[in-house]
């Protein structure tokens, strides 16, 4: 793209816009479809649970919260299953563990 600046700027600009749109679509699919499904299989949680945990922790704690959301959620599920096994909500969340 840099080598084409002198020759035909409009062609280079349109190619750049197509590349940016393509990257945006791929990131959107990866962040909203692929990652929740992969995380849900590894933590034995529903993809919607993972998606909601990441969104809520992002709202509350920002980027750092989004990074530690899934490991923290998994740890809380295991702790809940060990210490509160008779709780109705904990039973529903940890039935697959």
C-alpha positions as CSV (number, residue, x, y, z in Angstrom):
1,X,0.0,0.0,0.0
2,X,2.9,2.4,0.7
3,X,4.5,1.8,-2.7
4,X,1.2,2.8,-4.5
5,X,0.9,6.2,-2.9
6,X,2.7,8.1,-5.7
7,X,1.0,6.2,-8.5
8,X,-2.7,6.1,-7.8
9,X,-3.8,7.3,-4.4
10,X,-7.5,6.6,-4.8
11,X,-6.8,2.9,-5.6
12,X,-4.6,2.7,-2.5
13,X,-7.2,4.4,-0.3
14,X,-9.9,2.1,-1.5
15,X,-7.7,-1.0,-0.8
16,X,-6.9,0.4,2.6
17,X,-10.6,0.8,3.4
18,X,-11.4,-2.7,2.3
19,X,-8.6,-4.1,4.5
20,X,-9.8,-2.1,7.5
21,X,-13.4,-3.3,7.0
22,X,-12.3,-6.9,6.6
23,X,-10.2,-6.7,9.8
24,X,-13.2,-5.2,11.6
25,X,-15.5,-8.0,10.5
26,X,-13.0,-10.7,11.4
27,X,-12.5,-9.2,14.9
28,X,-16.2,-8.9,15.4
29,X,-16.7,-12.6,14.6
30,X,-13.8,-13.7,16.7
31,X,-14.7,-11.6,19.8
32,X,-18.4,-12.3,19.8
33,X,-18.6,-15.9,18.5
34,X,-15.4,-17.8,18.6
35,X,-14.0,-16.8,21.9
36,X,-17.1,-17.4,24.0
37,X,-17.5,-20.9,22.5
38,X,-13.9,-21.8,23.1
39,X,-14.0,-20.5,26.7
40,X,-17.3,-22.2,27.3
41,X,-15.9,-25.6,26.3
42,X,-12.8,-25.3,28.4
43,X,-14.7,-24.1,31.5
44,X,-17.8,-26.2,30.9
45,X,-20.1,-23.1,31.0
46,X,-22.7,-21.9,28.5
47,X,-21.3,-19.4,25.9
48,X,-23.9,-16.9,27.0
49,X,-22.6,-17.1,30.6
50,X,-19.0,-16.4,29.4
51,X,-20.2,-13.5,27.2
52,X,-22.2,-11.9,30.0
53,X,-19.3,-12.4,32.5
54,X,-16.8,-10.7,30.1
55,X,-19.3,-7.8,29.4
56,X,-20.1,-7.2,33.0
57,X,-16.6,-7.3,34.2
58,X,-15.6,-5.0,31.4
59,X,-18.2,-2.5,32.4
60,X,-17.2,-2.7,36.1
61,X,-13.4,-3.0,35.9
62,X,-12.4,-2.1,32.3
63,X,-9.9,-4.0,30.3
64,X,-8.2,-5.6,33.3
65,X,-11.6,-7.0,34.4
66,X,-12.2,-8.5,30.9
67,X,-8.8,-10.2,31.1
68,X,-9.4,-11.8,34.5
69,X,-13.1,-12.4,34.0
70,X,-13.1,-16.1,32.8
71,X,-10.5,-17.4,35.3
72,X,-12.2,-15.6,38.2
73,X,-15.6,-16.9,37.2
74,X,-14.3,-20.4,36.9
75,X,-12.6,-20.2,40.3
76,X,-15.8,-18.8,41.9
77,X,-17.8,-21.7,40.4
78,X,-15.4,-24.3,41.9
79,X,-15.3,-22.5,45.3
80,X,-19.1,-22.3,45.3
81,X,-19.4,-26.0,44.4
82,X,-17.1,-27.0,47.2
83,X,-18.4,-24.8,50.0
84,X,-22.1,-24.3,49.0
85,X,-23.1,-27.6,47.3
86,X,-26.8,-27.4,48.4
87,X,-27.5,-23.9,47.1
88,X,-30.0,-24.0,44.3
89,X,-28.2,-21.4,42.1
90,X,-24.8,-23.0,42.7
91,X,-26.3,-26.4,41.7
92,X,-27.6,-25.0,38.5
93,X,-24.3,-23.3,37.6
94,X,-22.1,-26.2,38.5
95,X,-24.1,-29.2,37.2
96,X,-21.4,-30.0,34.5
97,X,-18.4,-29.7,36.8
